[in-house]
Amino acid sequence: MPASSRREFLIACLGLALLALARTASAETIQLVNADLVPNAEFVLLEGYFDIQLSQTLENALTKGVNLTFVQEVDTSRDRDWWFSDTMDSFNRSVRLSYNALLRQYLVTVAGATSVHETLADALRAAGDLRAWQVLNLKNLHRKSNYRVQLHMYLDVTQLPKPIQVNALASSPRWQLDSGWLERIFKY
Amino acid sequence: MIYLVAFSLLLGSTLIGLLVAAADNTAFFTGHLTLLLVFTLATVFGLAALIIYQGFVLVRRIRVGVFGAKLTARLFLIVGLMALVPGMVVYGVSVQFLVRSIESWFDVRMERALEGGLALGRSALDYVRREATHSAEGMARQLSDLSPVLQVAQLNQLRESMGVQDVLLYDDSGKLLGFSSSGRSGLLPKPPDRGVLWQVRMQQPWSRLEADDSGGINVHVVLPVNVISLTEHMRILQVIQPVPSQLAQDTQQVESARQGYQELLLSRLGLKRLYGIALTLALTLALFSAFTLAFVLSERLAAPLRVLARGTRAVARGDFSQVTSSHSGDELGQLTQSFNRMTRQLADARAAANESHDQLVMANAYLEGVLSSVTAGVVTLNADLTVRLANPAAAAILAVDREELEGRPLEAWGGAGAELARFAADMARQFRDHPRASWREQVELRTSAGPRSLLARGTPLSSGEQPDYVLVLDDVSQLIRAQRDAAWGEAARRMAHEIKNPLTPIQLSAERLEAKLSDKLEDADRATLAKATATIVGQVAAMKGLVDAFAQYARLPSARIERIDLNVLIEEVLHLYETSLRLKVSLAPELPPVAADPALLRQVVVNLMKNALEATHNVSEPCVCVRSRRLGDRVEFCIEDNGPGFPVELQERLFEPYATTKTKGTGLGLAVVKKIVDEHHGVISVESAENGGARVCVSLPVLEDREDMKNA
């Protein structure tokens, strides 16, 4: 085994071992800039956006044609006075960010709808947008209760091409993007 | 173990297949790559740990000393090396080859060509866009010349003259005014975004290339249509022109090729890692299966050896049970069978040896029994006159322990200057004088149990150069004494007979002489005659007494054994002497009875007392001490005087008739005593007392009970 590949192999092993730690310890370059729960006639809408900053590695991969898939996840629950909180719904949706080198355009696909952006900043802004997500149905809510809405956005490494996943596992800090769970409380 | 190998081989091949499939980047296994990798690495480490564990087990077995462990270890190492060396070579070559071949996919020229193709495509598309923008600008100019009412009506004509696909006209708020299309779909295209409208209202034309869902590329151009009339607001023209399909297709192919290439470039490290892990797994799998097979095979090889070793140890312990023979027909099986045959023969030989040993022991015991029941003393000697064996009789005759005889050279018997040493030296001299011939000699030996006459016979046991010897000692003291006693008895009887016969005629003749002649003689002569006759009669009477005594000695009456209390008997006798001398009497109380003839025993006591009395005749303060005591199963009484004692030269023959120191007496007293004591199975001993006098002790066996008395 040549020295370089052995080193890589060792790094890969180390990376796997540190995977669990790295997941939580990675630099959070997805940050929730603002998020508000706004009720309208029927639903409670989640408005706001995540500020996504790609590492150099990720940006490089994106411009070379690798699709980045983000997942936005929402868990809702109702607080109860004397017991654990009542878990209600959890939703997730994936946001795909890709680059067309020929047209020099960034494409953001959310739930089948694609938007075209000239700059990366615009594309990231579009990808991080929560787009008035309907998270709670007012019909199902109890009066005078506290509702917790937990929010999470991360880069889904498993959607990357598999050889790149191996790299991502080996050097996770450069590939991990995770906002961690954030919480908003809605009083009804 | 075999199942483990089979299982790990199956698992390993599955994992390798999955890893290779994963490297192909198919949809298969999406999302579980991490799990797969972790599992694979765990398998690799698990297999390595198993190899190390096997090694550890082997080392421990060698430490403990399990038989066959070293063989197992050697096979383990050999097979391991045989697997490791080619495995490592193939592994190294594969990894090198893999790295090289993955690197060889990537080429600067290729990359440049793809980038160039992309740039070409971009410029071609830009050209199309500029053309479209140009057409759109011309249309905008023509439209601006028209009145607002005619603009919508002329739209279709303008579109056809410019050769564009779709033309849309909006007012400044983005409301659609007119639409003309050559497309077959007839669908209304998407209106421009707010940002675009805002930009166009600022008199900034906007154009963009957009890919549609069917794979084509469209040029979107949005332009302001300025109106001369001040009352009218500006209009916004949107022109959509498709890029020629061949161009779109080609450029998109270039783009996708470049994208694939770039992705591959990005993922080459991951690919190397994936293949590296798969290869490492394959290597450890091969090593593990080789090592485990070596382990199992060497265990199988060593198992019959271990059985044999166990059998050998059992044989060493003396257990000749058969080893379970393996049914394999190979050399090991043959070895086991040979071992079993050998064990059987050993067992037979051992049984035979045991049997002969038993016979030998029995023969020895028999010989020992014979030797110890023989009254003659038998001593066997080596050629250098070291004593090998001495039977109990020999020890009894010499009055020493057997330990003092056995194992010592003949010359080392007894202490320096002791009687025994002199005797042994004599024997040794005889053996040296007659190394190859038998000899016999009669020896007088003073032992601690009294003087003995011994008949010693030496015989060489074989006729060899250095023969062993046997020395036979016969205690002939009793025999000699009996012969002497018999001789004396016979002499006494004859003498009594021969002497007694003439005595009566002599006496009668003397009395008759006196009766016939006394009247005829003078007084003086008569007196002489009477005196002479009296002398003759007196001497004849004395001679008769003497002869009676002899007769008594020669024919002692046979004993009438009774139960006797010795103390009572002694007291009866002592009663007679109470007045004549000073007696010191100490009789042990509660003496057990003895079996004896009271008359004979009384005579013994009387004779001894008489001797003591006579011995103390000339002593100023005569004193006789009488005592009795119990000595084990015998009763002893001693009579001791303070007279001059026995002279040393007489001690050997004290009990023979006429061995006397006295001027008076028959000299038969002690001889009679000895004879009576012998008849009572007693022992008489004479020794010098502390005050110089003589002490005579007689010991008699205790009468055990009435049964014994009746039998006696």
Interface residues (C-beta under 8 A of the other chain):
Chain A: M1 P2 S5 E8 F9 A12 C13 L16 L19 N60 A61 K64 G65 V66 N100 A101 L102 L103 R104 Q105 V116 T158 Q159 P161 K162 P163 I164 Q165 V166 N167 L169 A170
Chain B: A22 A23 N25 F29 T30 G31 H32 L33 T34 L37 V38 L41 Y91 G92 V95 Q96 V99 L118 G121 R122 L125 R208 L209 E210 A211 I217 T251 Q252 V254 E255 R258 Q259 G260 Q262 E263 L265 L266 S267 R268 L269 G270 L271 K272 R273 L274 G276 I277 T280
